[in-house]
Amino acid sequence: MALDSLMVKIAVIGVAGVGAQWIAWRTQKPAIALMLIVGILIGPVSAMIPHEYFRGGLINPERDFGALMDPIIKLAVAVILFEGGLSLNFRELRHAGWAVMRMVVIGVPVGWVLGTLAVHYGAGLDWGIAALFGGILVVTGPTVIGPMLRSLRVGARVSNILKWEGIVNDPIGALLAVFIFAYLTYGGAGTSIAGITFDVLASTFLAAVLGAALGWAVTWFFPRGYVPEFLKAPMLLILVVGSFVIADVVQHETGLVTVTVMGVVMANRPMFSSHALRRFKEDLAVLLISGVFILLSATLDWEVITSFQSSSADPLVGIIRFTGFLLLLLFIVRPLTVLTALAFSSVPWNERLFIAWIAPRGIVAVAITGLFALRLVDYGIEGAEALIPLSFGVVMATIFAHGFSAGWWSRRLGLDTGAKNGVLIVGANRWTIDFGVLLRKLDIPVTIADTSQYALRAARRRELEVYRGDILDEVTREHLDLGQFQELIAATDNDAYNALICDDLGPEMGYDSVSQISADGDKGPLRSRGRVLMSERLTIDDLLKAEDADWVFSRTKVTEKFTLDDLKKQIDSQAQLICVMRPGKRLLFFSTEARPVVEPGDIVVSYGPPESPEAHKEKRERDPKPLPA
């Protein structure tokens, strides 16, 4: 049957994963939870459909991929961790550095001990198995933290702590599992704990050196033209995969250290094409996260979840222990770990309490647990078969508990910064300042950025927020959070700079959220790279001449009786429609490519000649022309 081919199943996984992320973006729901639900639907739930095609499930990873399942997941995790390392710039640690250090140096040992106790006393497993799984439980990971942070509106410090903790602790948790696994399987044969520790630490050190060397080599060779542009992205991908495999062959799971260190080194060294390479890795990571989450959740079935049994013969006791363990993990282990690690630190209490609740587990936890569980079963170690249902239970419980409550908890603690409804205007001149004043009257936060201190004086006099500096400078991101703005408008007197701003920040903010004033002629090297405001393609010179003619901004509320057509008949024929403000302070701009639909209750902002001599006089009295310098 053609529909039963592996090609069709791969397409289904791709559509399901990316589709779930798109729905999450549209509905503002946690993407990780939706991907888990979709994976269960096309996996174990579809197996219940009484049709030949769905026998065993629409997607059954073990049946469909067989022996390829394990290497697919491990290589995907390697690329995801490398992409996470690329986002770890040391400048982010300016406010969160000590907190991250505490979460690693203090949080990991405390979390390991508390997790081990929870597994032993809560789940009833032996100390050796409990210590191994307790080490894995220190892992959170970028596969779940990244999608969750994208849907939250918390401060930079909280985001950086959670992001750094997730990426740095991933390889640490894996290495703890390696250490305990080596002790359980070889300790009885005369191998001392000191010897095992030395082997693990030595292989980890070599893996870190390999990652640092490769990261340095890439940032040295790429800018010097030794690799052509079209080969940089594929070569980097192969280097990541190759280095991971080499380190993993030497010692299991040390490849995670190699790719993480490689990413961190590259993130903190200057390199041409870094923006393009980072975009490629981000896109690839989104695809891999989607696919792997669908695969892992599709492997679930009721027998796996209920296969956990306690030492008691009563199945009810096993279920109670399973539930008790999850409650201990959620409400005791994580909160105590974070509060202990951040005790006496400068992190505010509301941020500590938020971080203490957020610890979803994902791909790395399940993949590492599954790998060691199978090996321990082969060695005949009692209780190892319980690790797989435990890991899936942890993933499901933490994803749903943290994913759906994170937004509510951030609002309760006063950390939610609210919807991004600000406007960033680049270029301080009379037109942008007048527009900023009008937006402020609509209760829209406005920031005007410019490199000239003198140009910003007029904006300060009108009590507008200003930022002095180059908006394209990476240092700017430390002082100006672009996530607070719903729209960026490039309106400097340099058409090429306006186009460059839209081209550079479009991928980060979204090309539908960046606009520019029309370039002079709008062709050749100055061709617009973002939306061009206003349908008449007015250049900055045209707008400044309009300011000399005392043009004004007006705001008009559209009703069922007074429509947009009525407004167009009323205003001057030369007037331009600028934007529409929807309920919730959402702005939609008129441009050469877009004509927003205006509905009753919307406020339309227009720009045109003064309506009367009285209005002309009023504008002059309110905003007299400054004396020439």
RASULGI-V302047 format. One record per residue. N is the residue number from 1. RES is the residue in one letter. SS is DSSP state (h for helix, s for strand, l for the rest). NEAR is the number of other C-alpha atoms within 10 Angstrom. D_CENTER is the distance of its C-alpha to the mean C-alpha in Angstrom with 2 decimals. Layout:
N/RES/SS/NEAR/D_CENTER
N/RES/SS/NEAR/D_CENTER
This chain:
1/M/l/5/39.70
2/A/h/7/37.35
3/L/h/10/34.56
4/D/h/13/34.58
5/S/l/10/33.61
6/L/h/13/30.66
7/M/h/10/29.53
8/V/h/12/29.27
9/K/h/17/27.32
10/I/h/14/24.73
11/A/h/11/24.42
12/V/h/16/24.11
13/I/h/22/21.25
14/G/h/18/19.36
15/V/h/14/20.20
16/A/h/21/19.41
17/G/h/28/15.93
18/V/h/20/14.73
19/G/h/17/16.90
20/A/h/25/15.36
21/Q/h/24/11.84
22/W/h/14/13.78
23/I/h/15/15.76
24/A/h/19/12.91
25/W/h/15/11.74
26/R/h/9/15.44
27/T/h/10/16.31
28/Q/l/14/13.41
29/K/l/19/13.69
30/P/l/28/11.42
31/A/h/29/10.60
32/I/h/30/11.54
33/A/h/25/14.80
34/L/h/23/15.69
35/M/h/27/15.29
36/L/h/23/17.48
37/I/h/19/19.95
38/V/h/21/20.22
39/G/h/29/20.82
40/I/h/22/23.52
41/L/h/19/25.07
42/I/h/22/25.56
43/G/h/26/26.55
44/P/h/22/28.88
45/V/h/19/29.38
46/S/h/21/30.47
47/A/h/20/32.91
48/M/h/13/34.86
49/I/l/14/35.78
50/P/l/9/39.46
51/H/l/10/39.25
52/E/h/9/39.93
53/Y/h/14/36.75
54/F/h/19/34.58
55/R/l/14/36.61
56/G/l/16/34.29
57/G/l/23/31.24
58/L/l/23/29.78
59/I/l/29/27.40
60/N/l/23/28.87
61/P/h/21/26.98
62/E/h/14/29.88
63/R/h/12/32.37
64/D/h/16/30.50
65/F/h/14/29.07
66/G/l/10/31.38
67/A/l/11/31.25
68/L/h/11/28.37
69/M/h/16/25.95
70/D/h/15/25.58
71/P/h/11/25.12
72/I/h/13/22.65
73/I/h/21/20.34
74/K/h/23/20.98
75/L/h/19/20.40
76/A/h/22/17.15
77/V/h/24/15.93
78/A/h/25/17.31
79/V/h/26/15.40
80/I/h/27/12.02
81/L/h/31/13.06
82/F/h/28/14.31
83/E/h/29/11.19
84/G/h/27/9.59
85/G/h/24/12.84
86/L/h/24/12.61
87/S/l/20/9.89
88/L/l/23/12.35
89/N/l/17/14.68
90/F/h/13/17.53
91/R/h/14/17.70
92/E/h/18/14.78
93/L/h/17/17.28
94/R/h/10/19.76
95/H/h/16/19.27
96/A/h/21/17.53
97/G/h/17/19.42
98/W/h/16/22.14
99/A/h/25/20.01
100/V/h/23/17.93
101/M/h/17/21.36
102/R/h/18/22.76
103/M/h/26/20.06
104/V/h/21/20.91
105/V/h/12/24.64
106/I/l/16/25.62
107/G/h/24/22.91
108/V/h/24/23.17
109/P/h/16/26.98
110/V/h/21/27.12
111/G/h/28/24.52
112/W/h/25/26.44
113/V/h/18/29.74
114/L/h/24/28.68
115/G/h/29/26.94
116/T/h/26/30.14
117/L/h/21/32.29
118/A/h/24/30.35
119/V/h/29/30.67
120/H/h/20/34.34
121/Y/h/17/35.56
122/G/h/21/33.23
123/A/h/26/33.09
124/G/l/20/36.43
125/L/l/24/35.59
126/D/l/16/37.52
127/W/h/15/36.44
128/G/h/19/35.54
129/I/h/25/33.24
130/A/h/26/31.82
131/A/h/26/31.10
132/L/h/29/29.34
133/F/h/31/27.09
134/G/h/25/26.61
135/G/h/28/25.25
136/I/h/31/22.72
137/L/l/31/21.66
138/V/l/32/20.33
139/V/l/28/17.37
140/T/l/28/14.09
141/G/l/29/11.77
142/P/h/31/8.36
143/T/h/27/9.22
144/V/h/26/9.08
145/I/h/25/7.30
146/G/h/19/3.76
147/P/h/20/4.93
148/M/h/23/6.86
149/L/h/20/5.32
150/R/h/15/4.33
151/S/l/17/7.98
152/L/l/22/9.38
153/R/l/19/11.33
154/V/l/20/12.25
155/G/l/13/13.47
156/A/h/15/12.24
157/R/h/19/14.37
158/V/h/19/13.07
159/S/h/20/9.37
160/N/h/21/10.84
161/I/h/21/13.23
162/L/h/23/11.06
163/K/h/23/8.79
164/W/h/27/12.16
165/E/h/26/14.01
166/G/h/26/12.05
167/I/h/27/12.34
168/V/h/25/15.84
169/N/h/22/17.25
170/D/h/23/16.62
171/P/h/25/19.55
172/I/h/22/21.51
173/G/h/26/21.60
174/A/h/27/22.65
175/L/h/24/25.35
176/L/h/22/26.65
177/A/h/25/27.13
178/V/h/24/28.90
179/F/h/21/31.16
180/I/h/22/32.18
181/F/h/21/32.66
182/A/h/17/34.95
183/Y/h/20/36.87
184/L/h/17/37.37
185/T/h/15/38.53
186/Y/h/14/40.48
187/G/h/15/41.31
188/G/h/9/44.47
189/A/h/9/45.80
190/G/l/8/46.53
191/T/l/13/43.24
192/S/l/13/42.58
193/I/h/15/39.37
194/A/h/9/39.75
195/G/h/13/40.01
196/I/h/19/36.93
197/T/h/16/34.96
198/F/h/13/36.25
199/D/h/15/35.35
200/V/h/19/31.74
201/L/h/15/31.28
202/A/h/13/33.10
203/S/h/19/31.08
204/T/h/25/27.81
205/F/h/15/29.16
206/L/h/16/30.18
207/A/h/28/26.79
208/A/h/22/25.15
209/V/h/16/27.88
210/L/h/22/27.34
211/G/h/29/23.61
212/A/h/22/24.48
213/A/h/15/27.36
214/L/h/23/25.44
215/G/h/26/22.71
216/W/h/17/25.59
217/A/h/14/27.51
218/V/h/22/24.81
219/T/h/19/24.38
220/W/h/16/28.18
221/F/h/12/29.16
222/F/h/18/26.66
223/P/h/16/27.57
224/R/h/11/31.25
225/G/l/10/31.48
226/Y/l/11/32.19
227/V/l/13/29.67
228/P/l/11/29.65
229/E/h/14/26.58
230/F/h/8/26.64
231/L/h/9/26.62
232/K/h/17/23.94
233/A/h/19/20.94
234/P/h/13/23.04
235/M/h/13/24.74
236/L/h/17/21.61
237/L/h/16/20.46
238/I/h/12/23.94
239/L/h/18/24.00
240/V/h/26/20.92
241/V/h/19/22.52
242/G/h/15/25.95
243/S/h/21/25.16
244/F/h/27/23.41
245/V/h/22/26.52
246/I/h/15/28.95
247/A/h/24/27.57
248/D/h/18/27.29
249/V/h/12/30.90
250/V/h/14/32.09
251/Q/l/18/30.42
252/H/l/17/28.21
253/E/l/26/24.49
254/T/l/28/24.97
255/G/h/32/23.25
256/L/h/35/19.92
257/V/h/31/21.12
258/T/h/33/22.14
259/V/h/36/18.95
260/T/h/30/16.88
261/V/h/27/19.58
262/M/h/31/19.87
263/G/h/26/16.28
264/V/h/22/16.72
265/V/h/25/20.09
266/M/h/26/18.96
267/A/h/22/16.23
268/N/l/17/19.10
269/R/l/14/21.85
270/P/l/12/22.63
271/M/l/16/22.65
272/F/l/12/23.39
273/S/l/13/21.23
274/S/h/19/18.20
275/H/h/12/16.22
276/A/h/13/17.40
277/L/h/19/16.81
278/R/h/16/13.21
279/R/h/15/12.70
280/F/h/15/14.76
281/K/h/21/12.87
282/E/h/18/9.45
283/D/h/12/11.60
284/L/h/17/13.41
285/A/h/23/10.66
286/V/h/17/9.66
287/L/h/17/13.43
288/L/h/23/14.06
289/I/h/26/11.73
290/S/h/26/13.39
291/G/h/23/16.76
292/V/h/25/16.88
293/F/h/24/15.81
294/I/h/31/18.51
295/L/h/27/20.96
296/L/h/22/20.68
297/S/h/24/20.95
298/A/h/27/23.78
299/T/l/19/25.74
300/L/l/19/26.15
301/D/l/15/29.54
302/W/h/10/31.61
303/E/h/9/33.79
304/V/h/15/30.97
305/I/h/17/29.67
306/T/l/16/33.26
307/S/l/16/34.51
308/F/l/21/33.80
309/Q/l/23/37.21
310/S/l/21/38.50
311/S/l/12/41.75
312/S/l/10/43.49
313/A/l/9/44.99
314/D/l/10/43.85
315/P/h/15/40.64
316/L/h/12/39.98
317/V/h/14/39.77
318/G/h/20/37.09
319/I/h/18/34.96
320/I/h/15/35.56
321/R/h/20/34.57
322/F/h/24/31.39
323/T/h/16/30.45
324/G/h/17/31.61
325/F/h/23/29.48
326/L/h/22/26.28
327/L/h/16/27.37
328/L/h/19/28.10
329/L/h/23/24.68
330/L/h/21/22.89
331/F/h/12/25.32
332/I/h/16/27.03
333/V/h/25/25.33
334/R/h/24/21.83
335/P/h/21/23.22
336/L/h/17/26.07
337/T/h/23/23.97
338/V/h/25/21.69
339/L/h/18/24.65
340/T/h/17/26.78
341/A/h/24/24.36
342/L/l/24/23.72
343/A/l/13/27.37
344/F/l/9/29.10
345/S/l/13/25.97
346/S/l/12/25.13
347/V/l/16/22.02
348/P/l/10/23.14
349/W/h/14/24.08
350/N/h/15/21.79
351/E/h/17/18.73
352/R/h/20/20.41
353/L/h/16/21.03
354/F/h/19/17.48
355/I/h/21/16.25
356/A/h/21/19.38
357/W/h/22/18.37
358/I/l/24/14.75
359/A/l/26/15.09
360/P/l/28/14.14
361/R/l/28/15.45
362/G/l/27/14.68
363/I/h/26/15.80
364/V/h/27/17.02
365/A/h/25/19.07
366/V/h/21/20.71
367/A/h/18/21.36
368/I/h/21/22.93
369/T/h/24/24.88
370/G/h/20/26.24
371/L/h/13/27.31
372/F/h/19/29.22
373/A/h/23/30.60
374/L/h/15/32.33
375/R/h/14/33.76
376/L/h/20/35.01
377/V/h/14/36.65
378/D/h/10/38.40
379/Y/l/12/39.69
380/G/l/12/41.05
381/I/l/16/39.22
382/E/l/13/39.66
383/G/l/20/36.69
384/A/l/24/34.20
385/E/l/18/34.01
386/A/h/21/32.48
387/L/h/24/29.26
388/I/h/23/27.80
389/P/h/24/28.21
390/L/h/24/27.06
391/S/h/23/23.76
392/F/h/24/23.11
393/G/h/21/24.23
394/V/h/23/21.82
395/V/h/22/18.82
396/M/h/19/20.03
397/A/h/19/21.00
398/T/h/23/17.91
399/I/h/26/15.50
400/F/h/18/17.80
401/A/h/17/18.86
402/H/h/21/15.62
403/G/h/26/13.55
404/F/h/17/16.27
405/S/h/14/17.40
406/A/h/21/14.45
407/G/h/21/14.79
408/W/h/13/18.55
409/W/h/18/18.65
410/S/h/20/16.71
411/R/h/14/19.24
412/R/h/12/22.10
413/L/l/13/21.35
414/G/l/13/21.04
415/L/l/18/17.50
416/D/l/16/16.21
417/T/l/13/16.46
418/G/l/12/17.27
419/A/l/15/16.42
420/K/l/16/15.75
421/N/l/18/19.31
422/G/s/23/20.27
423/V/s/23/21.71
424/L/s/23/21.65
425/I/s/26/24.92
426/V/s/24/25.55
427/G/l/23/29.29
428/A/l/25/31.75
429/N/l/20/34.87
430/R/h/17/37.08
431/W/h/20/35.33
432/T/h/22/31.77
433/I/h/23/33.18
434/D/h/17/35.17
435/F/h/18/32.19
436/G/h/26/30.10
437/V/h/19/32.98
438/L/h/18/33.13
439/L/h/20/29.44
440/R/h/17/29.94
441/K/h/10/32.87
442/L/l/13/30.61
443/D/l/12/28.51
444/I/l/18/25.59
445/P/l/19/24.12
446/V/s/23/24.94
447/T/s/21/24.33
448/I/s/23/26.53
449/A/s/24/25.68
450/D/s/20/28.42
451/T/l/15/29.69
452/S/l/14/33.15
453/Q/h/14/34.06
454/Y/h/10/37.14
455/A/h/16/35.33
456/L/h/22/33.16
457/R/h/14/36.31
458/A/h/16/37.03
459/A/h/23/33.56
460/R/h/13/34.11
461/R/h/8/37.52
462/R/l/13/36.03
463/E/l/13/33.72
464/L/l/19/30.46
465/E/s/15/27.40
466/V/s/20/27.39
467/Y/s/21/25.47
468/R/s/14/27.53
469/G/l/14/25.97
470/D/l/15/24.71
471/I/l/18/21.55
472/L/l/13/20.72
473/D/l/9/21.23
474/E/l/10/18.31
475/V/l/12/19.94
476/T/h/15/19.40
477/R/h/13/15.65
478/E/h/13/16.94
479/H/h/9/19.18
480/L/l/12/17.71
481/D/l/11/14.37
482/L/h/20/13.82
483/G/h/16/11.54
484/Q/h/17/14.91
485/F/s/19/16.63
486/Q/s/21/17.17
487/E/s/25/19.40
488/L/s/25/20.42
489/I/s/24/24.08
490/A/s/27/25.54
491/A/l/25/29.20
492/T/l/20/30.71
493/D/l/16/34.14
494/N/l/15/32.75
495/D/h/22/31.89
496/A/h/15/30.46
497/Y/h/15/28.10
498/N/h/26/26.95
499/A/h/24/26.24
500/L/h/18/24.41
501/I/h/22/22.09
502/C/h/24/21.23
503/D/h/16/20.88
504/D/h/14/18.60
505/L/h/18/16.28
506/G/h/18/16.45
507/P/h/14/13.64
508/E/h/13/11.24
509/M/h/17/12.75
510/G/l/13/14.18
511/Y/h/18/17.82
512/D/h/15/18.99
513/S/h/22/18.04
514/V/s/25/19.98
515/S/s/26/23.78
516/Q/s/27/26.69
517/I/l/26/30.36
518/S/l/30/32.51
519/A/l/23/33.64
520/D/l/17/37.39
521/G/l/11/38.43
522/D/l/16/34.84
523/K/l/9/35.75
524/G/h/7/35.87
525/P/h/9/33.51
526/L/h/18/32.64
527/R/l/16/31.40
528/S/l/24/28.61
529/R/l/20/25.05
530/G/l/24/23.69
531/R/s/23/25.37
532/V/s/26/28.80
533/L/s/27/29.61
534/M/l/24/32.84
535/S/l/16/34.87
536/E/l/14/37.61
537/R/l/17/35.56
538/L/l/18/36.77
539/T/l/22/36.22
540/I/h/22/35.77
541/D/h/13/39.52
542/D/h/13/40.27
543/L/h/18/38.22
544/L/h/17/39.92
545/K/h/13/43.28
546/A/h/17/42.41
547/E/h/16/41.72
548/D/h/12/45.17
549/A/l/13/46.57
550/D/l/17/45.00
551/W/l/21/42.65
552/V/s/21/40.68
553/F/s/21/37.52
554/S/s/17/38.31
555/R/s/19/36.43
556/T/s/15/37.93
557/K/s/17/37.03
558/V/l/20/37.61
559/T/l/14/39.50
560/E/l/9/41.22
561/K/l/8/44.42
562/F/l/12/43.01
563/T/l/14/40.78
564/L/h/21/39.00
565/D/h/9/42.14
566/D/h/11/44.23
567/L/h/15/42.06
568/K/h/14/42.44
569/K/h/9/46.19
570/Q/h/9/46.32
571/I/l/18/44.46
572/D/l/14/45.89
573/S/l/10/45.71
574/Q/l/10/44.01
575/A/l/17/41.25
576/Q/s/21/37.65
577/L/s/24/35.10
578/I/s/21/31.89
579/C/s/22/29.47
580/V/s/26/29.39
581/M/s/21/27.91
582/R/s/16/27.11
583/P/l/10/27.23
584/G/l/8/24.19
585/K/l/18/24.41
586/R/s/16/22.56
587/L/s/24/24.01
588/L/s/21/24.98
589/F/s/23/26.73
590/F/l/22/29.81
591/S/s/22/29.71
592/T/l/14/31.72
593/E/l/11/29.44
594/A/l/14/28.63
595/R/l/15/30.97
596/P/l/13/29.15
597/V/l/10/31.04
598/V/l/18/32.70
599/E/l/15/33.53
600/P/l/14/35.81
601/G/l/14/34.25
602/D/l/20/32.14
603/I/s/23/32.96
604/V/s/22/33.72
605/V/s/21/33.70
606/S/s/21/36.35
607/Y/s/22/37.84
608/G/s/20/41.52
609/P/l/20/44.96
610/P/l/21/46.35
611/E/l/12/47.98
612/S/l/9/51.14
613/P/h/9/53.01
614/E/h/9/52.16
615/A/h/15/48.41
616/H/h/16/49.03
617/K/h/12/50.90
618/E/h/13/48.30
619/K/h/15/45.52
620/R/h/11/47.77
621/E/h/10/48.60
622/R/h/8/44.97
623/D/l/10/43.60
624/P/l/9/46.46
625/K/l/10/45.98
626/P/l/7/45.39
627/L/l/5/48.24
628/P/l/4/47.86
629/A/l/3/46.90
